[in-house]
Amino acid sequence: MPRDPGGAPGGDDGTHREPAAARLPGQRQGVARVPRRRGARLRPLADAEPQEVVVGGLPFREVVSVTQIAGGVASNVVPDRVVCGLNFRYAGHRTPAAAEERLRELVGSAGELTVLSNAASAPVAVDNPLLRRLRAAGDLAVEPKQAWTPVAEFAARGLDAVNLGPGDPQFAHRRDERVGVQAMSDTLSVLRRFLSG
């Protein structure tokens, strides 16, 4: 249940959390040979556009991000191999196996894919009576959560769960990450009304 600014309950994206490594081969050569460059190929991943998918009435964005890049042998040589860490956020309409297949399609013949982890997404739990009560306690709207959270672990055990917190996702994982005092106070008030309800 994201309590992002203006937000509230919803489902989770699944993810390959620091999940996959794509080894993209090419041909090593000096940078002076620009017209004949056949270095490691990143184009298939760079061209992958985010896809909007509606699950449980909520719009999720499936996106592949390159999170790490390693390669190269010298500052004047186009590398013959690059290893990219990939993170694929996929919506709840895909099983983990289908998500892996989609990632393999995106990497295609450009390289070799090794999946390091794969966590299923959580379903949208809007029909749970406790969720309805929580929403009423804070006049909260249902919104998707563009992240993988432990909600998916509860879902894997057959338990509905949601995210609720004061954090602003635009600051997540940044050096200036922060949470507003008013947002914390508002979230605490919602939880008190829910628990005393």
SEDONU-340490 format. One record per residue: x, y, z of N, C-alpha, C in turn; residue number from 1. Coordinates in pm, 1 decimal. Layout:
N
X, Y, Z, X, Y, Z, X, Y, Z, NUM
...
This chain:
197
82.9, -115.3, 0.0, 0.0, 0.0, 0.0, 88.1, 122.5, 0.0, 1
122.9, 170.8, -115.0, 210.9, 285.9, -114.7, 142.0, 406.1, -54.7, 2
203.7, 467.9, 37.5, 152.5, 595.6, 88.0, 248.4, 700.3, 34.3, 3
271.2, 691.9, -95.4, 354.8, 789.2, -162.3, 271.1, 916.3, -168.5, 4
331.8, 1030.2, -198.9, 252.9, 1153.1, -200.7, 127.0, 1135.4, -284.0, 5
12.5, 1147.8, -221.9, -114.0, 1131.5, -291.9, -150.2, 987.5, -318.4, 6
-75.4, 893.3, -265.3, -96.5, 753.9, -301.7, -153.0, 669.8, -190.5, 7
-180.6, 544.1, -223.0, -232.9, 449.5, -127.0, -217.6, 307.9, -175.9, 8
-304.7, 215.2, -133.5, -284.5, 73.5, -154.7, -274.4, 31.7, -299.6, 9
-205.1, -76.3, -321.0, -197.0, -131.3, -455.5, -114.3, -256.6, -457.0, 10
-81.2, -304.4, -575.7, 0.4, -424.4, -591.9, 145.5, -387.0, -613.1, 11
227.1, -488.6, -632.1, 371.0, -474.7, -651.6, 409.5, -521.1, -790.2, 12
517.8, -465.8, -842.1, 582.4, -524.9, -958.6, 669.0, -639.5, -910.4, 13
686.9, -739.0, -994.8, 786.3, -842.2, -968.6, 919.0, -789.3, -1017.5, 14
1024.3, -856.2, -983.0, 1153.8, -808.3, -1030.4, 1255.5, -919.7, -1032.0, 15
1350.5, -904.3, -1118.4, 1473.8, -980.3, -1108.9, 1561.8, -886.9, -1028.0, 16
1570.1, -906.3, -896.9, 1642.0, -811.9, -811.1, 1792.0, -831.2, -827.1, 17
1858.9, -729.2, -878.8, 2000.4, -735.9, -912.5, 2019.8, -872.0, -974.1, 18
1940.4, -897.2, -1073.1, 1895.1, -1028.7, -1103.0, 1963.4, -1098.9, -1212.2, 19
1993.4, -1030.8, -1314.8, 2038.8, -1099.8, -1433.9, 2164.7, -1032.8, -1482.6, 20
2245.9, -1110.9, -1547.9, 2365.9, -1056.1, -1610.2, 2360.7, -1090.4, -1757.5, 21
2375.1, -991.4, -1841.2, 2380.6, -1014.2, -1985.3, 2525.0, -994.9, -2028.8, 22
2580.7, -1098.8, -2089.1, 2715.8, -1089.4, -2143.8, 2701.8, -1060.9, -2291.9, 23
2747.1, -944.2, -2331.9, 2728.8, -899.3, -2469.2, 2862.8, -901.6, -2541.3, 24
2881.8, -998.9, -2631.1, 3009.6, -1011.0, -2700.6, 3018.7, -918.0, -2820.9, 25
3137.6, -890.8, -2861.8, 3163.4, -810.7, -2981.3, 3301.9, -842.8, -3031.9, 26
3365.0, -748.0, -3095.5, 3501.0, -767.1, -3145.8, 3587.3, -653.5, -3093.6, 27
3694.7, -687.3, -3024.0, 3783.8, -585.8, -2969.3, 3859.1, -516.6, -3082.5, 28
3868.2, -382.6, -3074.0, 3946.4, -307.5, -3172.2, 3976.9, -169.0, -3119.1, 29
4072.5, -105.1, -3181.3, 4111.9, 28.8, -3140.8, 4004.2, 130.2, -3173.6, 30
3997.6, 237.7, -3095.5, 3894.1, 338.5, -3115.8, 3913.0, 415.5, -3245.5, 31
4031.8, 414.0, -3302.9, 4055.5, 484.3, -3429.3, 3982.7, 419.0, -3546.0, 32
3934.0, 297.0, -3527.5, 3866.6, 224.3, -3635.6, 3715.6, 242.3, -3626.2, 33
3671.3, 364.3, -3605.1, 3529.4, 394.4, -3583.5, 3438.1, 337.8, -3691.2, 34
3466.2, 354.3, -3822.4, 3371.2, 306.2, -3922.6, 3347.8, 155.4, -3918.3, 35
3441.0, 79.5, -3864.2, 3427.7, -65.8, -3864.2, 3402.7, -119.7, -3724.1, 36
3358.5, -35.9, -3633.7, 3342.3, -75.6, -3493.9, 3242.0, -190.2, -3480.0, 37
3283.8, -292.2, -3409.8, 3196.2, -405.5, -3379.2, 3208.7, -439.0, -3230.4, 38
3202.5, -337.7, -3148.8, 3216.5, -358.3, -3005.3, 3094.9, -428.9, -2947.4, 39
3097.7, -446.2, -2816.3, 2986.6, -512.8, -2747.8, 2856.6, -439.9, -2777.7, 40
2748.6, -513.8, -2792.3, 2621.6, -458.5, -2841.1, 2522.4, -435.9, -2727.1, 41
2492.6, -310.3, -2700.8, 2394.4, -273.8, -2598.9, 2260.7, -233.4, -2660.1, 42
2251.8, -224.0, -2790.7, 2133.0, -171.5, -2858.6, 2002.6, -241.1, -2818.1, 43
1995.4, -375.7, -2811.3, 1866.1, -437.9, -2776.8, 1810.6, -390.6, -2642.7, 44
1897.9, -368.8, -2546.3, 1851.6, -322.9, -2415.2, 1817.9, -174.5, -2417.9, 45
1896.0, -98.0, -2491.0, 1870.7, 46.2, -2500.2, 1739.3, 75.3, -2570.5, 46
1700.4, -9.7, -2663.8, 1577.8, 11.8, -2740.8, 1451.9, -39.1, -2670.8, 47
1466.1, -109.2, -2559.2, 1350.1, -166.1, -2489.2, 1270.5, -54.5, -2422.1, 48
1153.8, -23.3, -2475.6, 1067.2, 81.5, -2420.9, 985.3, 26.6, -2303.9, 49
960.4, 106.8, -2200.2, 870.9, 63.2, -2092.7, 732.2, 30.1, -2148.9, 50
671.0, -74.6, -2095.1, 538.8, -117.4, -2139.8, 438.9, -98.3, -2026.5, 51
325.6, -34.4, -2056.6, 220.9, -21.6, -1955.3, 131.9, -144.5, -1961.8, 52
105.1, -201.3, -1845.4, 21.7, -320.3, -1832.8, -80.2, -292.5, -1723.1, 53
-206.7, -324.4, -1747.9, -311.0, -304.3, -1647.1, -339.2, -438.1, -1579.0, 54
-325.1, -440.3, -1446.3, -351.2, -559.7, -1365.9, -441.8, -517.8, -1251.1, 55
-554.4, -585.3, -1235.8, -647.2, -550.7, -1128.3, -697.2, -408.2, -1137.3, 56
-703.9, -355.3, -1258.5, -750.3, -219.1, -1278.9, -644.4, -111.8, -1256.8, 57
-521.7, -152.0, -1224.0, -414.2, -56.3, -1197.5, -308.8, -60.8, -1308.0, 58
-258.8, 54.8, -1350.3, -155.9, 57.2, -1455.0, -15.1, 39.2, -1396.0, 59
53.9, -63.5, -1440.8, 192.7, -87.5, -1402.0, 281.1, -65.0, -1524.0, 60
404.8, -24.8, -1500.0, 500.5, -7.2, -1610.5, 607.9, -114.1, -1598.6, 61
617.9, -196.0, -1702.4, 726.1, -293.7, -1707.4, 847.7, -225.0, -1768.9, 62
960.6, -238.1, -1702.5, 1079.8, -168.7, -1749.9, 1204.4, -252.5, -1721.1, 63
1297.7, -249.2, -1815.0, 1428.0, -313.0, -1796.7, 1530.6, -202.1, -1779.6, 64
1608.2, -210.9, -1673.1, 1712.5, -111.4, -1647.8, 1847.7, -180.1, -1638.8, 65
1948.4, -117.0, -1695.7, 2085.7, -162.4, -1677.1, 2133.3, -98.8, -1547.2, 66
2169.1, -182.4, -1449.0, 2207.8, -133.0, -1317.1, 2358.3, -133.0, -1294.7, 67
2429.5, -212.5, -1372.2, 2574.9, -219.6, -1360.8, 2631.9, -247.7, -1499.2, 68
2750.7, -196.0, -1526.0, 2819.7, -225.1, -1651.8, 2966.7, -248.8, -1619.1, 69
3021.8, -359.3, -1669.7, 3163.4, -389.4, -1651.4, 3220.8, -433.2, -1785.1, 70
3336.8, -383.0, -1817.9, 3401.9, -424.6, -1941.6, 3514.3, -330.9, -1976.6, 71
3588.1, -369.6, -2077.3, 3696.9, -286.6, -2126.4, 3831.9, -334.4, -2080.5, 72
3932.3, -305.6, -2162.9, 4068.6, -346.2, -2131.4, 4164.8, -227.7, -2131.8, 73
4129.9, -121.9, -2203.9, 4215.6, -3.6, -2212.1, 4131.0, 114.7, -2257.3, 74
4178.5, 235.5, -2230.8, 4100.6, 354.4, -2264.5, 4095.1, 383.0, -2414.0, 75
4175.6, 314.3, -2493.5, 4173.3, 336.4, -2638.3, 4130.1, 212.6, -2715.8, 76
4060.5, 120.8, -2648.6, 4016.3, -3.5, -2712.5, 3866.9, -22.2, -2689.2, 77
3793.1, -44.7, -2798.3, 3651.4, -79.2, -2786.8, 3645.9, -221.8, -2732.7, 78
3573.1, -246.1, -2623.0, 3575.7, -380.1, -2563.2, 3507.4, -484.9, -2649.7, 79
3557.2, -607.3, -2637.1, 3496.0, -719.1, -2708.3, 3388.6, -786.6, -2623.9, 80
3375.5, -744.4, -2498.7, 3276.4, -805.8, -2410.5, 3237.5, -705.5, -2302.5, 81
3109.2, -696.7, -2275.5, 3056.6, -612.8, -2168.8, 2957.9, -697.9, -2089.7, 82
2962.6, -688.2, -1958.4, 2866.1, -757.7, -1873.4, 2778.1, -651.1, -1809.2, 83
2648.1, -664.5, -1827.9, 2551.8, -567.8, -1774.5, 2465.3, -634.3, -1668.6, 84
2454.5, -572.4, -1551.9, 2355.6, -614.5, -1453.8, 2221.2, -558.9, -1497.3, 85
2119.5, -642.3, -1498.3, 1986.8, -600.8, -1543.9, 1885.7, -612.6, -1431.7, 86
1788.3, -524.8, -1432.1, 1675.7, -531.3, -1340.0, 1550.1, -517.8, -1423.6, 87
1467.1, -621.4, -1423.9, 1342.8, -622.2, -1501.3, 1226.6, -615.5, -1403.9, 88
1155.1, -502.9, -1403.5, 1034.8, -488.0, -1321.7, 917.4, -531.2, -1407.1, 89
852.3, -639.6, -1366.3, 739.6, -688.6, -1445.5, 612.9, -693.5, -1362.0, 90
501.2, -679.4, -1431.7, 370.7, -672.0, -1365.1, 316.8, -811.3, -1333.8, 91
210.1, -814.3, -1255.3, 152.8, -938.6, -1205.5, 84.9, -1026.3, -1308.5, 92
75.2, -983.4, -1432.0, 16.7, -1069.6, -1534.8, 116.8, -1174.1, -1582.9, 93
243.1, -1161.3, -1544.4, 347.0, -1256.3, -1585.0, 385.9, -1345.3, -1467.5, 94
408.8, -1471.0, -1497.5, 470.5, -1559.5, -1399.3, 620.4, -1530.9, -1400.7, 95
693.0, -1574.2, -1298.5, 837.9, -1557.0, -1303.5, 900.6, -1621.6, -1427.9, 96
850.8, -1738.3, -1468.6, 905.1, -1804.5, -1588.4, 877.7, -1721.6, -1713.8, 97
758.3, -1664.3, -1723.7, 725.5, -1580.1, -1839.6, 809.8, -1452.7, -1839.4, 98
839.9, -1400.6, -1720.9, 924.8, -1281.5, -1711.8, 1066.5, -1312.8, -1759.3, 99
1118.2, -1429.5, -1720.0, 1250.9, -1469.5, -1767.8, 1251.6, -1483.3, -1919.2, 100
1146.4, -1542.2, -1973.6, 1137.6, -1558.1, -2119.1, 1137.0, -1421.5, -2187.9, 101
1063.3, -1326.0, -2132.6, 1059.9, -1191.6, -2191.2, 1198.2, -1126.6, -2186.4, 102
1268.6, -1143.3, -2076.4, 1402.8, -1087.5, -2065.5, 1496.7, -1152.3, -2167.1, 103
1481.9, -1282.9, -2186.9, 1563.3, -1351.7, -2288.5, 1532.3, -1297.9, -2428.3, 104
1405.1, -1268.5, -2454.9, 1367.8, -1209.3, -2584.2, 1434.9, -1073.6, -2602.5, 105
1437.5, -993.0, -2496.3, 1496.5, -860.0, -2506.2, 1647.1, -865.8, -2530.6, 106
1714.8, -957.3, -2463.0, 1858.8, -971.3, -2484.2, 1884.1, -1034.6, -2620.7, 107
1797.7, -1131.2, -2657.4, 1804.3, -1192.8, -2789.6, 1939.9, -1251.1, -2822.2, 108
1978.6, -1236.1, -2945.9, 2104.7, -1293.2, -2992.6, 2222.8, -1201.5, -2962.9, 109
2196.9, -1088.9, -2897.4, 2304.7, -994.0, -2867.5, 2400.0, -1047.2, -2761.8, 110
2354.3, -1142.6, -2680.7, 2441.5, -1191.1, -2574.9, 2383.7, -1308.8, -2500.9, 111
2451.6, -1344.1, -2393.7, 2414.1, -1457.9, -2310.6, 2354.1, -1405.2, -2180.7, 112
2238.4, -1458.1, -2141.2, 2170.1, -1411.5, -2021.1, 2184.1, -1514.2, -1910.3, 113
2223.2, -1468.8, -1792.3, 2226.0, -1552.2, -1673.0, 2133.1, -1487.9, -1571.3, 114
2027.7, -1558.1, -1531.7, 1933.4, -1505.7, -1432.3, 1986.8, -1540.9, -1294.0, 115
2008.7, -1439.5, -1212.7, 2065.4, -1458.5, -1080.0, 1958.6, -1470.1, -972.1, 116
1844.8, -1404.4, -991.2, 1731.5, -1418.1, -899.5, 1606.5, -1370.5, -971.8, 117
1492.3, -1412.9, -920.2, 1365.5, -1377.3, -983.0, 1257.6, -1385.2, -876.2, 118
1197.5, -1274.2, -844.9, 1094.4, -1268.9, -741.9, 961.4, -1231.1, -805.4, 119
861.5, -1312.2, -781.6, 728.6, -1288.1, -838.9, 668.7, -1158.1, -786.5, 120
579.5, -1102.8, -866.3, 508.8, -982.6, -822.3, 392.7, -1021.7, -731.3, 121
341.0, -924.1, -659.7, 227.1, -947.3, -571.3, 98.6, -911.6, -644.8, 122
-8.0, -984.5, -618.9, -135.3, -949.1, -681.2, -193.2, -821.5, -620.2, 123
-284.5, -762.4, -691.5, -355.8, -645.1, -642.0, -465.2, -696.5, -548.5, 124
-461.6, -654.8, -422.1, -549.3, -710.9, -318.9, -662.3, -616.1, -282.1, 125
-728.2, -556.5, -379.7, -828.2, -453.4, -350.1, -956.6, -507.0, -287.5, 126
-981.8, -636.9, -295.8, -1107.2, -691.5, -243.3, -1098.9, -736.9, -97.7, 127
-984.8, -725.4, -36.0, -969.6, -767.8, 102.4, -1044.3, -670.5, 194.1, 128
-1129.2, -721.1, 287.0, -1206.2, -632.3, 374.8, -1117.7, -545.0, 465.1, 129
-1003.2, -596.2, 507.6, -913.4, -514.2, 589.3, -854.3, -400.1, 507.4, 130
-826.6, -426.2, 383.1, -776.3, -320.2, 296.0, -882.7, -212.7, 276.6, 131
-1007.3, -254.2, 258.0, -1115.1, -155.1, 243.0, -1125.0, -68.3, 368.4, 132
-1109.2, -132.1, 484.8, -1114.6, -57.0, 610.3, -995.2, 39.0, 623.2, 133
-878.2, -6.1, 582.0, -759.9, 79.7, 585.0, -776.1, 197.9, 490.6, 134
-827.5, 172.4, 372.6, -851.0, 281.0, 276.7, -947.8, 383.5, 334.5, 135
-1053.1, 335.2, 400.1, -1151.9, 425.9, 458.8, -1090.8, 508.0, 573.2, 136
-998.4, 448.0, 647.5, -935.6, 518.0, 760.4, -852.8, 637.6, 714.9, 137
-808.3, 635.1, 590.9, -725.4, 745.5, 543.9, -774.4, 809.3, 416.9, 138
-895.8, 771.6, 373.4, -947.9, 821.1, 246.0, -841.4, 802.6, 137.6, 139
-789.4, 679.7, 129.7, -677.6, 647.5, 41.4, -725.7, 593.4, -92.4, 140
-661.9, 636.8, -197.3, -690.1, 584.9, -331.2, -600.1, 464.7, -358.0, 141
-646.0, 374.1, -441.6, -565.4, 257.7, -479.3, -471.0, 298.0, -591.5, 142
-342.3, 269.9, -572.2, -241.3, 299.6, -673.5, -143.5, 184.0, -683.2, 143
-82.6, 166.3, -799.5, 18.5, 60.9, -812.6, 147.7, 101.4, -742.6, 144
224.5, 3.6, -703.1, 356.7, 28.1, -643.5, 459.8, -15.4, -745.8, 145
534.6, 78.7, -798.8, 634.5, 49.3, -901.7, 763.2, 6.6, -832.4, 146
756.3, -105.6, -764.4, 872.2, -155.3, -690.3, 844.1, -297.3, -646.6, 147
947.9, -369.6, -615.7, 929.9, -499.0, -551.7, 945.0, -473.5, -402.8, 148
852.5, -527.8, -323.8, 859.1, -514.5, -178.2, 827.0, -649.9, -116.1, 149
844.6, -666.7, 14.1, 811.3, -792.3, 80.0, 663.3, -830.8, 71.0, 150
578.2, -741.6, 20.9, 437.3, -776.7, -0.7, 428.3, -903.6, -85.5, 151
517.5, -917.5, -181.5, 517.5, -1035.4, -268.3, 547.2, -1163.2, -189.5, 152
627.9, -1153.8, -84.8, 657.4, -1271.7, -3.2, 533.3, -1316.9, 73.8, 153
453.4, -1221.1, 121.7, 326.7, -1256.6, 186.3, 233.9, -1322.7, 84.6, 154
225.1, -1264.6, -34.0, 138.1, -1318.7, -139.0, 177.5, -1461.3, -174.4, 155
306.8, -1490.5, -176.4, 353.8, -1625.9, -208.2, 307.0, -1726.8, -103.8, 156
272.2, -1678.8, 15.8, 223.1, -1766.6, 122.5, 70.6, -1760.1, 136.6, 157
6.1, -1698.2, 36.5, -139.5, -1692.8, 35.0, -200.0, -1583.4, 120.7, 158
-121.2, -1485.3, 160.6, -170.1, -1377.1, 245.8, -174.8, -1246.7, 167.1, 159
-288.2, -1178.0, 173.4, -296.9, -1045.4, 113.0, -213.8, -948.5, 196.0, 160
-147.3, -858.2, 128.8, -68.6, -755.6, 197.0, -63.4, -633.0, 107.6, 161
-34.8, -520.5, 168.8, -23.1, -395.2, 94.9, 94.3, -316.0, 152.0, 162
133.4, -212.5, 81.2, 236.2, -119.6, 127.9, 167.9, 5.9, 180.0, 163
215.0, 55.4, 293.0, 168.8, 183.9, 344.1, 286.8, 248.3, 414.7, 164
327.3, 362.3, 367.4, 439.1, 431.3, 429.6, 447.1, 574.0, 380.7, 165
520.1, 657.1, 452.6, 525.8, 799.1, 420.5, 629.9, 836.3, 315.3, 166
707.4, 741.5, 266.6, 816.9, 774.0, 175.2, 771.4, 827.0, 40.5, 167
853.8, 911.4, -18.0, 829.6, 966.5, -151.0, 921.0, 892.7, -248.4, 168
865.0, 816.3, -342.4, 948.4, 732.9, -429.5, 1047.1, 810.9, -515.5, 169
1022.6, 938.7, -538.3, 1118.1, 1014.4, -619.9, 1252.5, 1031.3, -548.6, 170
1255.1, 1007.0, -416.9, 1380.1, 1018.1, -341.6, 1438.8, 882.0, -303.1, 171
1373.1, 773.2, -339.2, 1418.7, 640.1, -299.1, 1556.2, 609.0, -357.6, 172
1642.2, 555.4, -273.7, 1776.1, 508.9, -312.3, 1866.3, 621.1, -362.9, 173
1838.6, 741.9, -321.4, 1922.5, 855.5, -361.1, 2000.7, 904.9, -240.1, 174
2105.3, 981.9, -264.5, 2183.6, 1038.7, -154.3, 2099.9, 1134.0, -69.7, 175
2002.8, 1200.1, -132.8, 1918.4, 1294.3, -58.8, 1784.1, 1232.0, -19.6, 176
1781.8, 1099.8, -2.9, 1657.9, 1032.2, 36.9, 1608.7, 1091.8, 167.9, 177
1477.8, 1112.6, 174.6, 1420.7, 1175.1, 293.6, 1272.2, 1141.8, 304.0, 178
1219.6, 1164.5, 422.1, 1077.1, 1146.8, 449.2, 1031.4, 1270.1, 525.6, 179
922.9, 1330.7, 479.1, 871.3, 1450.2, 544.4, 804.8, 1419.4, 677.3, 180
822.2, 1507.6, 774.1, 762.2, 1490.6, 906.6, 610.1, 1486.8, 895.5, 181
551.6, 1573.7, 813.3, 406.2, 1575.6, 797.9, 356.7, 1444.3, 737.4, 182
431.3, 1388.9, 642.0, 392.3, 1261.1, 581.4, 394.5, 1149.6, 685.5, 183
494.6, 1150.0, 774.6, 499.5, 1048.8, 881.2, 381.2, 1065.2, 975.6, 184
350.6, 1188.5, 1011.2, 238.5, 1215.7, 1101.2, 105.9, 1172.4, 1038.4, 185
88.0, 1203.3, 910.6, -35.6, 1164.6, 840.5, -51.0, 1013.0, 835.4, 186
58.0, 942.4, 806.4, 52.7, 796.3, 798.5, 22.8, 736.4, 935.3, 187
83.7, 790.1, 1039.9, 56.9, 742.8, 1175.7, -90.7, 762.2, 1210.9, 188
-148.1, 873.5, 1172.7, -290.3, 899.4, 1199.8, -379.0, 797.8, 1129.3, 189
-346.1, 765.6, 1005.3, -423.3, 664.9, 930.8, -416.3, 530.9, 1003.0, 190
-296.9, 490.8, 1044.6, -281.3, 362.4, 1113.4, -356.6, 360.6, 1246.2, 191
-354.8, 469.8, 1320.0, -429.1, 475.8, 1447.1, -579.1, 461.0, 1422.9, 192
-630.5, 530.8, 1321.4, -774.1, 519.1, 1290.8, -808.0, 376.3, 1247.3, 193
-721.5, 315.4, 1168.8, -744.7, 178.6, 1122.4, -746.5, 81.1, 1240.3, 194
-648.1, 91.4, 1329.3, -636.7, -2.4, 1440.8, -745.1, 18.0, 1546.3, 195
-794.1, 139.7, 1559.5, -897.7, 164.7, 1659.9, -1037.8, 149.7, 1601.2, 196
-1045.3, 129.1, 1469.1, -1167.9, 128.1, 1394.1, -1266.2, 28.6, 1417.8, 197
